[in-house]
Amino acid sequence: MEEWVKECQRLKINLRGKEGEEAIARTTGLPIERQATAHIPFTQDNFLDGLVQFIVATDQVFFFEALHNMSQHIQVILNYILLLEG
């Protein structure tokens, strides 16, 4: 059991549920109550921060996708111009 818990910790796999918490408690000696990870409390500011991070991340994806599509259209136009000149 101890090897399994240590390997999960090394691979950064979070053990969840009653059995996982108990295995960590046996291995580390920490009581289950002390194992809780810190959570960001819900506030309007934290909600807005999360929303802004999400919007920025998705806009970056859409921006690069639009840029890629635009470059394909430009290539088609350039090929057409070369065809007309040739």
C-alpha positions in Angstrom: 0.0 0.0 0.0 2.8 2.4 0.9 4.5 1.9 -2.5 1.3 2.6 -4.3 0.6 5.8 -2.4 4.2 7.0 -2.9 4.1 6.2 -6.7 0.8 8.1 -7.0 2.3 11.1 -5.2 5.4 10.9 -7.4 3.2 10.9 -10.5 1.0 13.7 -9.0 -2.1 11.5 -9.0 -4.6 12.8 -6.4 -6.0 10.0 -4.4 -9.7 10.7 -3.7 -12.5 9.1 -1.8 -12.5 7.5 1.6 -10.1 4.7 0.6 -7.5 7.1 -0.9 -7.6 9.4 2.1 -7.2 6.5 4.4 -4.2 5.1 2.4 -2.5 8.5 2.5 -3.2 8.8 6.3 -1.6 5.4 6.9 1.4 6.3 4.7 2.1 9.8 5.8 0.8 9.6 9.4 -1.3 12.8 8.8 -4.9 12.6 10.0 -7.4 12.7 7.2 -8.6 16.2 8.3 -5.2 17.7 7.7 -4.9 16.4 4.1 -7.4 18.8 2.6 -6.1 20.9 -0.2 -6.6 24.7 -0.1 -9.5 25.8 -2.2 -10.1 29.4 -3.4 -13.3 30.7 -1.7 -16.1 31.8 -3.9 -16.3 35.5 -4.1 -17.4 37.9 -6.9 -13.8 38.9 -7.5 -12.6 35.2 -7.7 -15.5 34.4 -10.1 -14.6 37.4 -12.3 -10.9 36.4 -12.3 -11.8 32.8 -13.4 -14.1 34.1 -16.0 -11.5 36.5 -17.5 -8.9 33.7 -17.5 -11.3 31.5 -19.4 -12.2 34.2 -21.9 -8.6 35.0 -22.5 -7.6 31.4 -23.0 -10.5 30.7 -25.5 -9.9 33.9 -27.4 -6.3 33.0 -27.9 -7.3 29.6 -29.4 -9.9 31.3 -31.6 -7.4 34.0 -32.7 -4.8 31.4 -33.8 -7.5 29.4 -35.5 -8.7 32.5 -37.4 -5.1 33.4 -38.3 -4.5 29.9 -39.7 -7.7 30.1 -41.7 -6.8 33.5 -43.0 -3.3 32.3 -44.1 -4.9 29.5 -46.1 -7.2 32.1 -47.9 -4.2 34.3 -48.6 -2.3 31.3 -50.1 -5.3 30.6 -52.4 -5.4 34.2 -53.5 -1.6 34.3 -54.2 -1.8 31.1 -56.2 -4.7 32.5 -58.2 -2.6 35.7 -58.9 0.4 33.6 -60.0 -1.9 31.6 -62.2 -3.2 34.8 -63.9 0.3 36.2 -64.4 1.8 32.9 -65.7 
